[in-house]
Amino acid sequence: MTKQHFKELRKQIAPYEKPDTSKSIWQLVNTLVPFFTLWFLAYQSLSISYGLTLGISVIAAGFLVRTFIIFHDCCHYAFFKSRKANKILGMITGIITLFPYSQWQHDHSVHHATSSNLDKRGTGDIWVLTVDEYKAASNWKKFCYRFYRNPFVMFIIGPIFVFLIQNRFNRKGARLNERLNTYVANLLMVALIGLLGWTLGWQSFLLVQGTIFLISGAAGIWLFYVQHTFEDSYFEEDENWEYVKAAVEGSSFYKLPKVLQWLTGNIGYHHVHHFSPRVPNYRLEEAHNHISMLQNVPTVSLATSLKSLRFRLWDENIQNFISFKDMNKYVKTEESDSSSQVNVVERKKHVVR
């Protein structure tokens, strides 16, 4: 994309970067009121059947994901016009979703600034190795990587680790305000959990809250995973990395059914969000529909997104994600240059589509 195209795209998206206070407040109402109502109903249903509790918890988890999207917008100062209002609401919704506001805001900002950059991986993203990196790795590192990329580990154990461990500690070098924010957030979370557990009974509380968090956590990690792990994504070394390409080619348009799109706060329009994080979630679809340059992007449906579970490694030679099986069959050998070229061609033919 030329500088002129970039300027034109920036000009076109600017009107969508303005929060609408009335829409933001309404989204708060239609998200938090149903969530707390469903939480209460799930608790009451324990005396009837856990099957009923589970059903209600699934719906409540959807509203918790939607609550996280509000938190996410606040971290980008995109939900309200006032930075102070974003910080206050971000702190509150962060406690509800178990994310310290300032800590996560920093890591997520780094993610936006380095997404798809092979030389700047490691903060706020999913662990990705290239084929050559995997080949050169020790057996222990290969084991850890395969363990990490296992779906059960990533989507079941992952949320438990993120919520209970990873977010509880400050990063090395964090500023004082960020550290204090994490301490205060952790203290308030412990106090709230302790109060609810003591009032409602720990077993009842954990049956409801634990179920909701496992489901919403798995859904949240899945959304993040599938929007950056699709076959013909974009990854480049720093010298060739481009912000716009990383946004519109390295982030997918996850085309979901309307109900799921609503519950996930339009985050499926991830390419729009990565190009301009200041666009509120309730304006992402509008921006996509009215800006032609944002429409010709990688599109993933609910059905085709399941294929991403097979993608494990980024192949720099063919610019595609591949599976371990693909690598084992078509990875380049250290033979002659001509033989290596044949292998690259073969891999292009056989990578899972």
N, C-alpha and C positions, 0 to 999 in steps of 0.2 A: 504494500500500500504506500502510495506516494505521500509526501507531506501535505499536498493539496487535498488529497482524499481524507487524510487524517483530520485536517482542519475542518473540512466539510462535515465529517461525521461528528466531530466535537460540537459543531454549531447546531446540528440537527438534534443531538441528544440533550443539549442544555435545557430546553424547556421541561423535560421530564425529570430533571434533577431537583425540582422544587417540591418539598413535602406539602401536603394538603392537611392542615390541622384537623379539620372535621373528619376526613377519611381516616386519619391516624387514630383519633379517639374512637371512632366507630369500630375500627379493627381491634382495638383494645377490648371494647365491650363484647364484640362477637367472638372473641378468642378466650379471654380470661373467665367470663361468666359461664360459658359452656364447660370449660375445663374444670372449674371448681365444683360445678353442679354434678358433672359426671363423676368426679372424684368422690363426692359425697354419696352418690347413688351406688358406686362400686363398693364403698364401705358398707352401706346398708344391705347390699345384696349378699354379703358374706353369710348372713344368717339364713339365706335361702339356698344358694348353690354357688360354688366357686366357678362353675361353668358360666353362670350369668355374670359373675364378677369379671371373669376373663373377657367376655364379650364387651362389657361396658368399658373395661380398661383399654381394649384395642382402640375404641373410638376416642377415649380420653388421651391416649398416646398421640393420636393425630393432632389434637388441639395443643398438646405439649410441644410437638414439632413446630406448630404454627406460632406458639409463644417464643420458641427459640429464634424463629425468623425475625420477630419483632426485636428481640435482644440483638440479633445480628445487624439489623438496620441501625439500631442505636449505636453500635460500635463504629459504624461508618458515618455517624451524625446525619443519617438519612431519614429518620422517622419523624423528627420534629425540626423546626427551623432553629430552635434554641439549642446550643451545645449543652447547656446546663440541664435542660429537660431531657435530652438524650442520655446524659450521664446518670441522672436520677432513675429514669425508667430502665436504663440498661442494668443498673445495679439491682433493681427489684426483680426484673425478669431473669437476671443472671442467678439470683438466689433460688428462684423457682426452678430453673433448669440446671442448677449446680455448676455454673460457670462464673468464676471471678471476672468481673467486667474488664478491668484494666489489663490483666494478664492476657486474657483471650484476645482483647482488642489489639494488643501488640503483635502477638503471634499471627493473627489473621491478616494484619496489615503487611507483615513480612510475606505471607503466602501470596497476597495479591501482587506484591512487588517482584516476586521471584518465581511465580507459577510457570512451569514448563521450562525453566532455566536449569540445565543439567549441572551447571557449576555452582548453583546456589540452592541446592535441595536441603531439606532437613528441618525446616521450621514451619509448623502449621500445615504440613502436607502429608500425603501417604508415602511410605517408603517405596521407592522405585529404583530398581537396578537396571542397567543396560545389559545386553547379552554379553558384551565383552567384560564388563565388570563382574558379572556372575561367573563367567569362565575363570577369571583370575582370582576369585575369592577363595578363602580357605574353606575347608569342609564344615567348620563350625559356623562360619558366616552364611554358607549356603543353607545349612540346617535352620538357622535363625530366620533367614529370609523366607524359606518355604513354610516354616511354622507361622510366621507373621502373616503371610499371604493366604493361609488356609481360611476358607470362608467361615468356619466355626469360630476360629480364633478372632478373626477380624470383626465379625458382626455379633458375636455373643460375648466372648471374653473382652473384646475391645471396648465396648461401652462401659463395662464394669471397671476396667483399668482407667479409662479416661475420667469417668465421674468420681471414682473413689480415691485415685492415686495421683494421676498426672496433673489434674487441675488444683490440687491442694498445695503445691509447692511453687515458689517463685523461681523463675529462670535465673541463671547466673548473670550478674550484671544489671539486674532490674533496678530501676530507680526507686527512691524511697516511697513516693506516692503510689507506685504500682505495688510495692511490697505491702504497704499499709492497707491498700484496697483488698488485696488477697487475704490478709489476716482478718480484716473486718468481715469480709464475705464469708470466710470459713467459719468464723465465730457465729455469725447470724444463721448460717445453714445448720450448724450443730444445735443451736438453741431451738430453731424451728423443728428440726427432726426430733430432738429430745422432747419438746412439748407435745408434739403429735403422738409420739410413741408412748409417752406417759399417760396422755389423756385417753387415747383410743385403744391402747394395748399394743405391745410391740408386734405380736403375731399378726393382728389385723392390719396394722399400719404397713408392715413389710409385705404382706400379701397384696395389698393394693398398690402401694408406692413402688415396690420392687417390680411388680408386673408392668406397670406403666413405664417405668424408666428403662427396663430391658427392651420393651417393644419400641419405644420412641428413640432410644439410643441406637438400636440396630437400624431403624429406618433412617436416622440422621446420618450415620456413617455410610449407609448404602447410597444415599443421595450424593454425598460428597465424593464417594468412590466412583460411581458411575458417570459423574459429570466431568471427571478428569481421566478416567480409564476406559477409553473406547478405542477401537482398533486403529483408526487413522487420526489419532490425536496429534499434538504438536509438542515436540521437545527439541531444544537446540542448546548448543554451548553458548556461553555468555557473549562471545564476540559476534555471533550470528542471531542472537535472541532479539525478538521484536515484541514490544508490549502489546500492540494491536493484534498481531498474529496469535500470541499467547492467549489473548482474551477470546477472540472469535473462532480460533481453530483449536485451541487447547482446552476449551470449555464447551461442553455439549449443550444443545437445546434438547432437554429431556421432555418430550411431548407426552404429558400425562393426561388421563381422563380428568374431566373438569372438577370432580369432587376431590381427587387427590391433588390436583393443581392448586385448589383453594386451600386445602389443609396444609400444604407445603409452602404456602405463601409465594407462589409463582417462582420459586427458586429454580425450577426447571429451565427458566430463561437465563441460564447461568452465563451464557456468552455476553448478554446485555449487562448483567451484574458485574462481570469481570472487566468489561470495557469502561463502565462507569459505576462504581460502587455507591455513588451518591443518589442513584435513582431508587426511590422507595419501592419496596416489594410490590405494592399495589399498582405501580406504574410500569413495571417491567414488560408485561404483555403489550401494553399500549405502545411502548417504545419499539418493541420488536415488530409490531404490525405496521407501524408508520415509517420505519426507516429501512429502506430497501437493502442498504449495505449490511444490515444485521440479519438478513433473512437467509442468505446463502451460506449456511453454517452447518457443521455436523449435527445431524438430527438422530436422536435415539428414542425409540418407543419403549413402552413397558415390556413388550415381548422381546425386542431385540437387545434390550439392556441386559438380559440374563446372560447373553454371550460374554459379557465383560468379565464374568466370573472365571473364564478360562485364560484371561490375559494376565501374564505374570511379569514379563520382561519387555523393555523397550529396545527394539532393534534399530540401531542408528542407520544401518545400511539400507533398509527398506522403509524407514520412517513409519513403523507400525508396532503396535503391541502384539506380542506373540505369547503362546503358551509354552510351558516347559517341554511339552511333547514336540512342538514345532522346533524348538531349539535343538532338542536331541536328534531330530531327524535331518535338519537342514542348516545347522550352524556351520559357519565356515571352518574348514580345517586349516592347518598350517602347511598345506602343500603349496604347489606352485601358484603363481598369480592367476594363471588361466583356470586352474581347477577351482580356485576360490571364487572366481567370477561366475562359474557355472553354478556353484552352490547358492550364490546370492539370487540368481535367476530362479532356481528351483524353489527357494524359500518364498519368493514372491508369488509363485504359483500355488503353493500349498498352505500358506498361512490361513487359518480358519477365518472364514468370512461370515 
